[in-house]
Amino acid sequence: MSANLEAARAGDPAALEALLRERRTEVVRYAMRLCVSPADADDAAQEALLALAQYIRSLREVAALSRWLFLAVRTHCIRLARRSLRHVLTPDPDLPLALEGPNSEDQLVDRQLRHRLARVVSEIDPMFRDVLVRRDVLGEPARDAAAALGISVEALKSRLHRARAEVKRRLLASLQPAAAPRQPLAIS
């Protein structure tokens, strides 16, 4: 694999194609974990591989390729989630804007998504919530979080996996539009 990477960096199109094929599974796996939907995961994987093809020559360290791909997928998943949420979330004129997004519409979507996410996290089992908050919010190393909770690192990883899956399931369910009430058929 390293030979394909070095050859691709040197400009060999066949090596680049082989490298993209080799990394596709890894990229799709990242995208499926990070994106809101399978369709977004496909789009994010495609965008990340396209970016790799465009910027392969500027990659400084061969060892950094996996991290670079992960960050590219994450960036595309976030962009796709924002775009999708714009169509689902309804603006609240009384809600102050956050400062994260590049424009007021993105700021509003960010704020509403954070509010929904906080509500979802607050509703999950405390055993899972504690692990999720320590690892994903506070960024504690796994060993430290496990020690603080009095569990093994393996148990922490298992709980974290289940917590993320539950939050994702509940968040997606909260974004589904409510079913329209059925109208009685008019018989003439």
Summary of the structure (lengths in Angstrom):
residues: 188
radius of gyration: 20.8
end to end distance: 71.1
largest distance: 74.8
contacts: 490
relative contact order: 0.08
helix: 75%
strand: 0%
